[in-house]
Amino acid sequence: YHVNRPFFPLLRAKLTATTMARLLLLGFSLLLLTGLRPGRAFLVADPQPDVSDDVPALLAFKKAIYDDPLARLSDWNSSDPDPCLWFGVTCSDFDARVVTLDLSNSSLVGFLAPRIGSLTSLQKLILDHNAFTGSIPREIGKLKNLTVLNLSTNLLQGPIPSETGDMQNISTIDLHANRLSGALPPELGKLTNLKELRLSNNSLTGTIPGSNSSTMVSTKKEDQVGLCQLAQLTDIDLSNNLLAGSIPACLNHIQRSRMAGNCFQNNDTMNRADWQCGNSTDAGKDNNSIGEDGQRGRVIQPLWLLIVEVVTGVSVLSILTLCAIAGLRRRKDRSSGRGVPWTRALSWKENNVISIDDDLLANVPKISRQELAEACEDFSNIIGSSHETVVYKGTMKDGREIAVVSMSAPVHYWTNYVELYFQKEVVEVARLSHENAAKMVGYCKSSDPFSRMVVFEYPPNGTLYEHLHDVEGCQLSWPRRMKIALSIARVLRYLHTELQPPFAMAALASSSIYLTEDFSPKIIDFERWRGLVGKPLLSSGCVVNGGGGHSNGVVDSRHVRFMDVQANTFAFGVILLELISGRASLSKDTDDLLEWARKHLEQPGEFGKLVDPKLKSVGQESLGIICNVVNLCIDAEPSRRPSMNMIGAILEEGVDTSVRDSSLAWAEAAIS
């Protein structure tokens, strides 16, 4: 009461300031303890990942997709920092991290990008009913929080990665209806929370990781191995694979239909036929015990099969008997002189007159023999030869470098049929118009002396084979090799899909790919003309009605071989292997390229072992794309090889040809 009134407002102000200071200090301490970053104004020693860290992984996933016909990923935009509104993406309400990626039934075509392992908060990955190819990346084992993995009904190949055993929270794994191969990884036994395992309709081999003895039953967890350790596993489907050996006793409660269509030795369901099992059956025999009379494991032959075998044997014996009787009668007739005298059947060419259209080559430039002799130094500059053709190198008066292919066929072999076929091949090759296909300059037709020649532009920098295998040092950097691969894919796409009718190289190899001064590839089909001069072609032919687009209705069996685009796809896969490895496809000093490469192509973690040691730097993402494409191209079943249209799209979308990561490549580019 004795204090002056003006003192109270000042006191209140001091108290308020003191309280505010304390509150700020307390708040700052709490921020340091909890690791929060308000407005990102404070630096924290161990920052927690947020949704922005998931964006690069999702964009890498999108980059590996090269066909999205339903436009599911159209709103996946790199300029949008928040992916939580993207199609198929669900985020957590707590920290906005991506927890679900569901693109089921989206008709997506592509690969599974290894960067998917960076989605560390992901709980559900559902990509079933698409067309994903290649292998399951090992990085999938980094998804520690994943509970549901559904990659079923795709085209995935290779083994199930052992890293799946690191997904400790997984409860459902569904990989059925793919092309997976190899053995079941024993690491699956570490997934203690696994309740559902669906692996049916694949090509898995080996035995089920579990107790080897089918009679062993133990309730102690420490006595169990492999899948027998999984107490919660109640739904398992391994049907329609190539699994062998014994079914572990711990899986006896599983319906037998879930094990059918394999090569087991002791189950009560329908197995595959022995010829389908092959080595799988042999591998399983070691796990089978034989009974007292050796009857266990014996396959009882069905009655109907026995009847078929008996009927077949009797029929074959009857036919052989009739043939023998007929032969004896003919021999008797010949000895008595009553046989019909043998006469030579007239060939097709003797019974048919082939008309040749004089205007067939009207649109193809004709070059005189004299002009070619001057260009090729009187045909002395030989750069290649075989029994069928000789290849000369020359320079035209206008400065163009050319390659001249001369047919080595005598005049008496050159029938009207062969002449027609030659002219049709000239017209066929002359229609090619692509920057990576060597242009046909013209043809030469002379009667005195007899000669037939075709002329191509000649790239002056040698063949791809020479630069990869014959030149010392590394002449081709990684970016340059990738550009060559893309260019070859584009020209094959042009030949196979853009031309009508399609055109196929007779022999596609690194030796048939020539390089210009700036290392741009150009293909030349010299092998086509060697086939033209082959004796089987000169002495055979046929006529068909309609001709299938061939004038005069003349078709030859070799034309079918030339149209084999699937062989070109396989050859392209081999060329890709040569580009990344620096090895020749066939060499007396090294193993067969395909045989050596296949063991590394089956394991994504071993892709690096395929790389040419002379290369200074390699794009790892591009390497993964190339190796997956190689696996598709060299598929043993031609019908499963994709078209060059699809392969070209994969490479254009996924392969990086830039030189920003290589100082050596920058120097090469500057020199070029």
C-alpha positions as CSV (number, residue, x, y, z in Angstrom):
1,Y,0.0,0.0,0.0
2,H,3.0,2.3,0.4
3,V,4.3,1.6,-3.1
4,N,3.6,4.1,-5.8
5,R,1.0,3.0,-8.4
6,P,3.2,3.5,-11.4
7,F,5.4,0.7,-10.1
8,F,2.8,-2.1,-10.8
9,P,2.8,-1.9,-14.6
10,L,6.6,-2.0,-14.7
11,L,6.6,-5.0,-12.4
12,R,4.1,-6.8,-14.6
13,A,6.2,-6.1,-17.7
14,K,9.4,-7.5,-16.0
15,L,7.5,-10.6,-14.9
16,T,6.1,-11.1,-18.4
17,A,9.5,-10.8,-20.0
18,T,11.1,-13.2,-17.6
19,T,8.3,-15.8,-18.1
20,M,8.6,-15.5,-21.8
21,A,12.4,-16.1,-21.7
22,R,11.9,-19.2,-19.6
23,L,9.3,-20.5,-21.9
24,L,11.5,-20.0,-25.0
25,L,14.4,-21.7,-23.2
26,L,12.2,-24.7,-22.2
27,G,10.8,-25.0,-25.8
28,F,14.3,-24.9,-27.3
29,S,15.4,-27.7,-24.9
30,L,12.5,-29.8,-25.8
31,L,13.3,-29.4,-29.5
32,L,16.9,-30.6,-29.0
33,L,15.7,-33.6,-27.0
34,T,13.0,-34.7,-29.4
35,G,15.0,-34.0,-32.6
36,L,12.1,-31.9,-34.2
37,R,12.9,-29.4,-36.9
38,P,10.4,-26.5,-36.7
39,G,10.4,-24.7,-40.0
40,R,13.8,-26.5,-40.7
41,A,15.4,-23.6,-38.8
42,F,17.5,-25.8,-36.5
43,L,20.0,-28.4,-37.4
44,V,19.6,-31.8,-35.8
45,A,22.3,-34.4,-35.3
46,D,20.3,-37.3,-36.6
47,P,17.3,-36.1,-38.8
48,Q,14.5,-38.5,-39.4
49,P,13.6,-39.2,-43.1
50,D,10.4,-37.5,-44.4
51,V,8.2,-37.9,-47.4
52,S,10.7,-35.9,-49.6
53,D,13.2,-38.8,-49.2
54,D,10.6,-41.1,-50.9
55,V,10.2,-39.0,-54.0
56,P,13.5,-40.0,-55.7
57,A,12.8,-43.7,-55.1
58,L,9.3,-43.4,-56.6
59,L,10.6,-41.5,-59.6
60,A,13.3,-44.2,-60.1
61,F,10.4,-46.8,-60.0
62,K,8.6,-44.8,-62.7
63,K,11.7,-44.5,-64.8
64,A,11.9,-48.3,-65.0
65,I,8.4,-48.5,-66.4
66,Y,8.5,-48.1,-70.2
67,D,4.9,-48.8,-71.0
68,D,1.9,-47.4,-69.1
69,P,-1.1,-47.9,-71.4
70,L,-3.6,-46.9,-68.7
71,A,-1.7,-43.7,-67.7
72,R,-1.6,-44.8,-64.1
73,L,1.6,-42.9,-63.4
74,S,0.6,-39.7,-65.3
75,D,0.4,-37.7,-62.1
76,W,3.8,-38.9,-60.8
77,N,5.6,-35.6,-61.4
78,S,9.1,-34.7,-60.3
79,S,8.0,-31.1,-59.7
80,D,5.5,-32.2,-57.1
81,P,7.3,-32.7,-53.8
82,D,4.3,-34.4,-52.2
83,P,3.7,-37.9,-53.6
84,C,0.9,-38.7,-51.2
85,L,-1.7,-37.7,-53.8
86,W,-0.1,-39.7,-56.6
87,F,-2.0,-42.6,-58.0
88,G,-1.4,-45.9,-56.1
89,V,0.5,-44.2,-53.2
90,T,-0.7,-44.0,-49.6
91,C,1.1,-42.1,-46.9
92,S,1.2,-42.3,-43.1
93,D,-0.9,-39.9,-41.2
94,F,1.9,-39.6,-38.6
95,D,5.0,-38.7,-40.6
96,A,3.6,-38.6,-44.2
97,R,6.0,-41.4,-45.3
98,V,4.9,-43.7,-48.1
99,V,3.4,-46.9,-46.5
100,T,1.5,-48.4,-49.4
101,L,2.3,-48.7,-53.1
102,D,-0.6,-50.4,-54.8
103,L,-0.6,-50.6,-58.7
104,S,-2.4,-53.9,-59.1
105,N,-4.0,-54.6,-62.5
106,S,-2.4,-51.5,-64.1
107,S,-0.9,-53.2,-67.3
108,L,2.5,-51.7,-66.5
109,V,5.5,-53.0,-68.4
110,G,9.0,-52.6,-67.1
111,F,11.5,-53.6,-64.4
112,L,11.5,-53.4,-60.7
113,A,14.0,-50.6,-59.9
114,P,16.5,-51.4,-57.1
115,R,15.8,-47.9,-55.6
116,I,12.5,-49.3,-54.4
117,G,14.5,-50.5,-51.4
118,S,14.8,-46.8,-50.3
119,L,11.1,-46.8,-49.3
120,T,12.0,-47.8,-45.8
121,S,8.6,-47.1,-44.3
122,L,6.7,-49.1,-46.9
123,Q,4.3,-51.7,-45.4
124,K,2.5,-53.0,-48.5
125,L,3.9,-53.5,-52.0
126,I,1.2,-54.7,-54.3
127,L,2.1,-54.9,-58.0
128,D,0.2,-58.0,-59.2
129,H,-1.3,-58.5,-62.6
130,N,1.2,-56.4,-64.6
131,A,4.0,-57.3,-67.0
132,F,7.1,-56.7,-64.9
133,T,10.2,-58.5,-66.3
134,G,13.7,-59.1,-65.1
135,S,14.6,-60.2,-61.6
136,I,13.4,-59.3,-58.1
137,P,16.0,-56.8,-56.9
138,R,18.1,-57.7,-53.8
139,E,17.4,-54.3,-52.3
140,I,13.9,-55.4,-51.5
141,G,15.3,-56.9,-48.3
142,K,15.8,-53.3,-47.0
143,L,12.0,-53.0,-46.6
144,K,12.1,-53.9,-42.9
145,N,8.5,-52.7,-42.3
146,L,7.0,-54.5,-45.2
147,T,4.0,-56.8,-44.2
148,V,2.5,-57.6,-47.6
149,L,4.6,-58.4,-50.8
150,N,2.4,-59.2,-53.8
151,L,4.3,-59.5,-57.2
152,S,2.1,-62.3,-58.6
153,T,1.0,-62.7,-62.2
154,N,4.0,-60.9,-63.8
155,L,6.9,-62.1,-65.9
156,L,9.6,-62.0,-63.3
157,Q,12.6,-64.3,-63.8
158,G,15.6,-65.5,-61.8
159,P,15.8,-66.7,-58.2
160,I,14.0,-65.4,-55.2
161,P,16.7,-63.2,-53.5
162,S,18.0,-64.5,-50.2
163,E,17.6,-60.9,-48.9
164,T,13.8,-61.6,-48.5
165,G,14.8,-63.2,-45.2
166,D,15.6,-59.7,-43.8
167,M,12.0,-58.6,-44.0
168,Q,11.2,-59.5,-40.4
169,N,7.7,-58.0,-40.3
170,I,6.4,-59.7,-43.5
171,S,3.2,-61.7,-43.1
172,T,2.3,-62.3,-46.8
173,I,4.5,-63.2,-49.8
174,D,2.7,-63.8,-53.1
175,L,4.9,-64.5,-56.1
176,H,2.8,-67.0,-57.9
177,A,2.4,-67.1,-61.7
178,N,5.8,-65.8,-62.7
179,R,8.9,-67.4,-64.3
180,L,11.0,-67.6,-61.1
181,S,13.7,-70.3,-61.0
182,G,16.3,-71.6,-58.7
183,A,16.0,-73.0,-55.2
184,L,13.8,-71.7,-52.3
185,P,16.1,-69.6,-50.1
186,P,16.6,-71.1,-46.6
187,E,16.5,-67.5,-45.3
188,L,12.7,-67.7,-45.6
189,G,12.9,-69.6,-42.3
190,K,13.8,-66.4,-40.5
191,L,10.4,-64.8,-41.3
192,T,8.8,-65.6,-38.0
193,N,5.7,-63.5,-38.8
194,L,5.0,-65.1,-42.2
195,K,1.5,-66.5,-42.5
196,E,1.0,-66.8,-46.2
197,L,3.5,-68.0,-48.9
198,R,2.3,-68.4,-52.5
199,L,4.9,-69.5,-55.0
200,S,2.8,-71.7,-57.4
201,N,3.2,-71.7,-61.2
202,N,6.9,-70.9,-61.4
203,S,10.0,-73.0,-62.3
204,L,11.5,-73.4,-58.8
205,T,13.8,-76.3,-58.3
206,G,15.6,-78.1,-55.5
207,T,14.1,-79.2,-52.2
208,I,11.9,-77.5,-49.7
209,P,14.1,-76.0,-47.0
210,G,12.9,-78.0,-44.0
211,S,13.6,-81.2,-42.1
212,N,15.1,-83.7,-44.6
213,S,13.4,-86.7,-43.1
214,S,9.7,-87.0,-43.8
215,T,9.3,-89.1,-40.7
216,M,10.9,-86.6,-38.4
217,V,8.4,-84.8,-36.2
218,S,9.5,-82.5,-33.4
219,T,7.7,-79.9,-31.4
220,K,10.8,-78.2,-30.3
221,K,11.5,-75.0,-32.2
222,E,15.3,-75.4,-32.0
223,D,15.0,-78.8,-33.8
224,Q,13.2,-77.3,-36.8
225,V,14.9,-75.9,-39.9
226,G,13.8,-73.8,-42.9
227,L,10.1,-73.4,-43.3
228,C,9.5,-75.7,-40.3
229,Q,10.5,-72.9,-38.0
230,L,7.5,-70.8,-39.1
231,A,4.9,-71.6,-36.5
232,Q,2.4,-69.0,-38.0
233,L,2.7,-70.2,-41.6
234,T,-0.7,-71.7,-42.3
235,D,-1.3,-70.9,-46.0
236,I,1.4,-72.2,-48.4
237,D,1.1,-73.1,-52.1
238,L,4.1,-74.6,-53.9
239,S,2.1,-76.3,-56.7
240,N,3.3,-76.5,-60.4
241,N,7.0,-76.0,-59.9
242,L,9.9,-78.4,-60.3
243,L,10.5,-79.0,-56.6
244,A,12.0,-82.4,-55.7
245,G,13.0,-84.5,-52.7
246,S,10.7,-85.1,-49.7
247,I,7.9,-83.0,-48.3
248,P,8.9,-82.0,-44.7
249,A,6.7,-83.6,-42.0
250,C,5.9,-80.2,-40.6
251,L,4.0,-79.4,-43.8
252,N,1.8,-82.5,-43.7
253,H,-1.2,-80.4,-42.6
254,I,-1.0,-78.6,-46.0
255,Q,-3.5,-79.7,-48.6
256,R,-1.9,-82.1,-51.1
257,S,-3.3,-80.0,-54.0
258,R,-1.0,-77.2,-52.8
259,M,2.0,-79.5,-53.5
260,A,0.8,-81.0,-56.8
261,G,2.6,-80.6,-60.2
262,N,6.1,-81.0,-58.8
263,C,8.7,-83.8,-58.7
264,F,8.4,-85.0,-55.1
265,Q,9.1,-88.6,-54.2
266,N,6.8,-89.2,-51.3
267,N,3.6,-87.1,-51.7
268,D,0.1,-88.4,-52.3
269,T,-0.7,-86.0,-55.2
270,M,-0.2,-85.9,-58.9
271,N,3.5,-85.3,-59.8
272,R,4.8,-84.1,-63.1
273,A,5.8,-86.7,-65.7
274,D,9.4,-88.0,-65.4
275,W,10.5,-86.4,-68.6
276,Q,9.4,-83.0,-67.3
277,C,11.3,-83.4,-64.0
278,G,14.6,-84.4,-65.5
279,N,17.4,-83.4,-63.1
280,S,14.9,-82.4,-60.5
281,T,13.7,-86.0,-60.0
282,D,17.3,-87.2,-59.8
283,A,18.1,-84.6,-57.2
284,G,15.2,-85.7,-55.1
285,K,16.2,-89.4,-55.1
286,D,18.9,-88.8,-52.6
287,N,16.4,-87.9,-50.0
288,N,14.3,-91.0,-50.5
289,S,14.8,-94.2,-48.5
290,I,14.4,-97.5,-50.3
291,G,12.3,-100.3,-48.8
292,E,13.3,-103.9,-48.3
293,D,12.4,-105.0,-51.8
294,G,13.5,-101.8,-53.4
295,Q,9.9,-100.9,-54.2
296,R,9.7,-97.5,-52.5
297,G,9.8,-94.6,-54.9
298,R,8.9,-96.8,-57.8
299,V,6.4,-95.3,-60.3
300,I,3.7,-97.8,-61.2
301,Q,3.0,-97.6,-64.9
302,P,-0.7,-97.1,-65.7
303,L,-2.6,-99.8,-67.7
304,W,-3.5,-97.5,-70.6
305,L,0.1,-96.6,-71.2
306,L,1.1,-100.3,-71.3
307,I,-1.7,-100.9,-73.9
308,V,-0.5,-98.1,-76.1
309,E,3.1,-99.4,-75.9
310,V,2.0,-102.9,-77.0
311,V,-0.2,-101.6,-79.9
312,T,2.6,-99.3,-81.1
313,G,5.1,-102.1,-81.0
314,V,2.8,-104.5,-83.0
315,S,2.1,-101.7,-85.6
316,V,5.8,-101.0,-86.1
317,L,6.6,-104.7,-86.5
318,S,3.8,-105.1,-89.1
319,I,5.0,-102.1,-91.1
320,L,8.6,-103.5,-91.2
321,T,7.3,-106.9,-92.3
322,L,5.3,-105.3,-95.2
323,C,8.3,-103.3,-96.2
324,A,10.5,-106.4,-96.3
325,I,8.0,-108.3,-98.4
326,A,7.7,-105.4,-100.9
327,G,11.4,-105.1,-101.2
328,L,11.7,-108.8,-102.0
329,R,9.0,-108.6,-104.7
330,R,10.7,-105.6,-106.3
331,R,14.1,-107.4,-106.3
332,K,12.4,-110.4,-107.9
333,D,10.8,-108.2,-110.6
334,R,14.1,-106.6,-111.4
335,S,15.8,-109.9,-111.8
336,S,13.1,-111.2,-114.2
337,G,13.4,-108.0,-116.3
338,R,9.8,-106.9,-115.7
339,G,10.8,-103.7,-113.9
340,V,9.9,-100.2,-115.2
341,P,13.0,-98.5,-116.5
342,W,14.2,-95.6,-114.4
343,T,13.9,-92.1,-115.9
344,R,15.2,-88.8,-114.4
345,A,12.4,-86.5,-113.3
346,L,12.5,-83.1,-114.8
347,S,13.5,-80.3,-112.5
348,W,11.1,-77.4,-111.7
349,K,13.3,-75.0,-113.7
350,E,13.1,-77.3,-116.8
351,N,9.3,-77.4,-116.6
352,N,8.8,-73.7,-116.0
353,V,9.9,-70.6,-117.8
354,I,10.5,-67.7,-115.4
355,S,9.6,-64.2,-116.7
356,I,11.8,-61.4,-115.4
357,D,10.3,-57.9,-115.3
358,D,12.8,-55.5,-117.0
359,D,11.5,-52.7,-114.9
360,L,12.2,-54.5,-111.6
361,L,15.4,-52.5,-111.0
362,A,14.2,-49.3,-112.6
363,N,14.5,-47.3,-109.3
364,V,17.9,-48.7,-108.3
365,P,21.0,-46.9,-109.8
366,K,23.0,-49.1,-112.2
367,I,26.8,-48.7,-112.1
368,S,29.0,-50.0,-114.9
369,R,31.7,-52.5,-114.3
370,Q,34.3,-50.1,-115.7
371,E,33.4,-47.5,-113.1
372,L,33.7,-49.9,-110.3
373,A,37.0,-51.2,-111.6
374,E,38.4,-47.7,-111.5
375,A,37.0,-47.1,-108.0
376,C,38.5,-50.4,-106.6
377,E,41.9,-50.1,-108.3
378,D,41.1,-52.7,-110.9
379,F,39.5,-54.9,-108.3
380,S,42.8,-55.4,-106.4
381,N,41.7,-53.8,-103.1
382,I,40.1,-56.9,-101.4
383,I,38.9,-56.4,-97.8
384,G,37.0,-59.8,-97.5
385,S,36.4,-63.0,-99.4
386,S,34.6,-66.3,-99.2
387,H,33.7,-69.2,-101.6
388,E,30.6,-67.3,-102.6
389,T,31.6,-63.6,-102.6
390,V,34.5,-61.2,-102.8
391,V,34.3,-57.8,-101.1
392,Y,36.3,-54.9,-102.5
393,K,36.9,-51.4,-101.1
394,G,36.9,-48.4,-103.4
395,T,36.4,-44.7,-103.8
396,M,34.0,-43.2,-106.3
397,K,34.8,-40.1,-108.4
398,D,32.7,-37.9,-106.1
399,G,34.8,-39.0,-103.1
400,R,32.4,-41.5,-101.5
401,E,34.0,-44.6,-100.0
402,I,32.2,-47.8,-101.1
403,A,32.2,-51.5,-100.5
404,V,31.5,-53.7,-103.6
405,V,30.2,-57.3,-103.1
406,S,30.9,-59.4,-106.2
407,M,29.1,-62.8,-106.6
408,S,31.5,-65.7,-107.3
409,A,29.2,-67.8,-109.4
410,P,30.0,-69.3,-112.9
411,V,27.7,-68.2,-115.7
412,H,26.3,-71.7,-116.2
413,Y,25.0,-71.7,-112.6
414,W,23.3,-68.3,-113.0
415,T,19.9,-69.5,-114.2
416,N,16.8,-67.3,-114.8
417,Y,15.6,-68.2,-111.4
418,V,18.8,-67.0,-109.7
419,E,18.7,-63.8,-111.7
420,L,15.2,-63.1,-110.6
421,Y,16.1,-63.8,-107.0
422,F,19.2,-61.5,-107.2
423,Q,17.1,-58.7,-108.6
424,K,14.4,-59.1,-106.0
425,E,17.1,-59.0,-103.2
426,V,18.5,-55.8,-104.7
427,V,15.1,-54.2,-104.6
428,E,14.6,-55.5,-101.0
429,V,17.8,-54.0,-99.7
430,A,17.5,-50.8,-101.7
431,R,14.3,-49.8,-99.9
432,L,16.2,-49.5,-96.5
433,S,16.4,-45.9,-95.5
434,H,17.7,-45.3,-91.9
435,E,20.7,-43.4,-90.6
436,N,22.1,-46.6,-89.0
437,A,21.7,-48.8,-92.1
438,A,24.4,-48.5,-94.8
439,K,22.9,-47.1,-97.9
440,M,22.9,-49.2,-101.1
441,V,24.6,-47.1,-103.8
442,G,23.6,-49.3,-106.7
443,Y,24.2,-52.5,-108.5
444,C,26.3,-53.8,-111.4
445,K,25.1,-56.3,-114.1
446,S,27.5,-57.3,-116.8
447,S,27.5,-60.1,-119.4
448,D,31.1,-59.8,-120.7
449,P,32.8,-60.7,-118.4
450,F,29.8,-62.2,-116.5
451,S,29.4,-60.4,-113.2
452,R,26.8,-59.4,-110.6
453,M,27.7,-56.9,-107.9
454,V,26.0,-54.7,-105.3
455,V,27.5,-51.5,-104.0
456,F,27.2,-50.0,-100.5
457,E,28.5,-46.9,-98.8
458,Y,31.4,-47.9,-96.6
459,P,31.9,-46.4,-93.1
460,P,35.6,-45.8,-92.8
461,N,36.2,-46.5,-89.1
462,G,36.2,-50.3,-89.1
463,T,33.7,-52.7,-87.4
464,L,32.4,-52.8,-83.9
465,Y,34.1,-56.1,-83.5
466,E,37.5,-54.6,-84.3
467,H,37.1,-51.8,-81.8
468,L,36.0,-54.1,-79.0
469,H,38.3,-57.0,-79.5
470,D,41.2,-56.2,-81.8
471,V,42.3,-52.7,-80.8
472,E,44.6,-52.3,-77.8
473,G,43.4,-50.1,-75.0
474,C,39.8,-48.9,-74.4
475,Q,38.7,-47.1,-77.5
476,L,35.0,-47.0,-76.6
477,S,33.9,-45.4,-73.3
478,W,30.8,-46.5,-71.4
479,P,28.6,-43.6,-72.7
480,R,29.8,-44.3,-76.3
481,R,29.0,-48.0,-76.0
482,M,25.5,-47.1,-74.7
483,K,24.9,-44.7,-77.7
484,I,26.0,-47.5,-80.1
485,A,23.5,-49.9,-78.3
486,L,20.7,-47.5,-78.6
487,S,21.4,-46.8,-82.3
488,I,21.5,-50.6,-83.1
489,A,18.2,-51.0,-81.3
490,R,16.6,-48.2,-83.3
491,V,17.7,-49.5,-86.6
492,L,16.4,-53.0,-85.8
493,R,13.1,-51.5,-84.6
494,Y,12.9,-49.8,-88.0
495,L,13.7,-53.0,-89.9
496,H,11.3,-55.2,-87.9
497,T,8.3,-53.0,-87.2
498,E,8.3,-49.9,-89.3
499,L,9.1,-51.6,-92.7
500,Q,6.3,-53.6,-94.3
501,P,7.0,-56.4,-95.0
502,P,9.6,-56.6,-92.2
503,F,13.3,-57.0,-93.0
504,A,15.6,-59.3,-91.0
505,M,19.4,-59.4,-91.1
506,A,20.7,-62.7,-92.4
507,A,23.6,-62.6,-89.9
508,L,23.6,-59.9,-87.3
509,A,26.9,-59.7,-85.3
510,S,29.4,-57.1,-84.1
511,S,31.4,-57.8,-87.3
512,S,28.5,-56.7,-89.5
513,I,28.2,-53.3,-87.7
514,Y,30.5,-50.7,-89.2
515,L,31.4,-47.4,-87.5
516,T,31.6,-43.9,-88.9
517,E,34.3,-41.4,-87.9
518,D,32.0,-40.2,-85.1
519,F,31.4,-43.8,-84.0
520,S,27.8,-43.9,-85.3
521,P,27.0,-47.6,-86.2
522,K,25.8,-48.7,-89.6
523,I,24.8,-52.3,-90.4
524,I,25.7,-54.0,-93.7
525,D,24.2,-57.4,-94.5
526,F,27.1,-59.0,-96.5
527,E,25.9,-62.4,-95.4
528,R,22.7,-62.0,-97.4
529,W,24.7,-62.2,-100.7
530,R,26.7,-65.2,-99.6
531,G,23.4,-67.1,-99.2
532,L,22.3,-66.0,-102.6
533,V,25.2,-67.8,-104.3
534,G,25.0,-70.9,-102.2
535,K,24.6,-74.1,-104.3
536,P,21.3,-75.2,-102.6
537,L,19.8,-72.0,-103.7
538,L,21.1,-72.3,-107.3
539,S,19.6,-75.8,-107.7
540,S,16.2,-75.5,-106.0
541,G,13.2,-73.3,-106.0
542,C,9.4,-73.4,-105.9
543,V,6.3,-71.6,-107.1
544,V,3.4,-70.6,-104.9
545,N,0.1,-69.1,-105.7
546,G,-0.2,-65.5,-104.7
547,G,3.5,-65.1,-103.9
548,G,2.9,-63.5,-100.5
549,G,4.0,-60.1,-101.8
550,H,6.8,-61.5,-104.0
551,S,6.5,-60.7,-107.7
552,N,6.0,-63.7,-110.1
553,G,5.1,-65.9,-107.1
554,V,8.7,-67.1,-106.6
555,V,9.8,-67.8,-103.0
556,D,12.8,-69.6,-101.7
557,S,13.3,-71.4,-98.3
558,R,16.2,-69.1,-97.5
559,H,13.8,-66.1,-97.7
560,V,12.1,-67.6,-94.6
561,R,15.4,-67.7,-92.8
562,F,16.1,-64.1,-93.6
563,M,12.7,-63.1,-92.2
564,D,13.6,-64.6,-88.8
565,V,13.4,-61.5,-86.7
566,Q,13.6,-63.5,-83.5
567,A,17.1,-64.6,-84.5
568,N,18.0,-60.9,-84.8
569,T,16.7,-60.3,-81.3
570,F,18.9,-63.0,-79.9
571,A,21.9,-61.7,-81.8
572,F,21.2,-58.2,-80.4
573,G,21.4,-59.6,-76.9
574,V,24.8,-61.1,-77.7
575,I,26.0,-57.8,-79.1
576,L,24.9,-56.1,-75.8
577,L,27.0,-58.6,-73.9
578,E,30.0,-57.8,-76.1
579,L,29.5,-54.1,-75.5
580,I,29.5,-54.3,-71.7
581,S,32.1,-57.1,-71.3
582,G,34.5,-56.4,-74.1
583,R,34.6,-60.2,-74.8
584,A,34.1,-61.8,-78.2
585,S,31.1,-64.1,-78.6
586,L,33.5,-66.9,-79.6
587,S,37.1,-67.0,-78.8
588,K,39.8,-69.7,-78.5
589,D,41.3,-67.8,-75.5
590,T,38.1,-67.4,-73.4
591,D,35.0,-69.4,-72.6
592,D,31.8,-69.1,-74.7
593,L,30.4,-65.7,-74.0
594,L,26.8,-66.8,-73.3
595,E,27.9,-69.7,-71.2
596,W,30.1,-67.5,-69.1
597,A,27.6,-64.6,-68.8
598,R,24.5,-66.6,-67.9
599,K,25.7,-67.5,-64.4
600,H,26.2,-63.8,-63.6
601,L,23.0,-62.7,-65.4
602,E,21.0,-64.9,-63.0
603,Q,22.1,-62.8,-60.0
604,P,21.6,-59.0,-60.1
605,G,24.3,-58.7,-57.5
606,E,26.8,-60.1,-60.0
607,F,26.1,-57.8,-62.9
608,G,29.3,-55.9,-62.1
609,K,31.3,-59.0,-62.9
610,L,30.3,-58.7,-66.6
611,V,31.9,-55.3,-67.0
612,D,34.9,-54.8,-69.3
613,P,37.9,-54.2,-66.9
614,K,39.2,-51.6,-69.4
615,L,36.3,-49.3,-68.7
616,K,37.1,-46.4,-66.3
617,S,33.5,-45.7,-65.2
618,V,30.2,-47.5,-65.6
619,G,26.6,-46.3,-65.1
620,Q,25.2,-48.8,-62.6
621,E,21.5,-48.1,-63.4
622,S,22.2,-48.5,-67.1
623,L,24.1,-51.7,-66.5
624,G,21.1,-53.2,-64.7
625,I,18.8,-52.2,-67.6
626,I,21.2,-53.7,-70.2
627,C,21.6,-57.0,-68.3
628,N,17.8,-57.4,-67.9
629,V,17.4,-56.7,-71.6
630,V,20.0,-59.3,-72.4
631,N,18.1,-61.9,-70.4
632,L,15.0,-61.1,-72.4
633,C,16.8,-61.3,-75.8
634,I,18.6,-64.6,-75.2
635,D,15.5,-66.5,-73.9
636,A,15.7,-70.0,-75.1
637,E,12.1,-69.9,-76.2
638,P,11.9,-67.5,-79.3
639,S,8.2,-66.8,-78.7
640,R,9.1,-65.2,-75.3
641,R,11.6,-62.8,-76.7
642,P,10.1,-59.3,-76.9
643,S,9.9,-57.2,-80.1
644,M,12.6,-54.7,-80.9
645,N,9.8,-52.1,-80.5
646,M,9.6,-53.0,-76.8
647,I,13.4,-53.4,-76.4
648,G,14.0,-50.0,-77.9
649,A,11.5,-48.4,-75.6
650,I,13.2,-50.0,-72.6
651,L,16.7,-48.8,-73.6
652,E,15.6,-45.3,-74.5
653,E,13.8,-44.8,-71.2
654,G,16.4,-46.4,-68.9
655,V,19.8,-46.1,-70.4
656,D,21.8,-42.9,-69.7
657,T,24.2,-41.9,-72.6
658,S,25.3,-38.7,-71.0
659,V,29.0,-38.1,-70.2
660,R,28.5,-35.9,-67.1
661,D,29.8,-38.6,-64.7
662,S,33.1,-39.3,-66.5
663,S,35.9,-36.8,-67.0
664,L,37.5,-39.3,-69.4
665,A,34.2,-39.3,-71.5
666,W,34.2,-35.5,-71.5
667,A,37.7,-35.5,-72.9
668,E,36.7,-38.0,-75.5
669,A,33.7,-35.9,-76.5
670,A,35.9,-32.8,-76.8
671,I,38.4,-34.6,-79.0
672,S,35.7,-36.0,-81.2
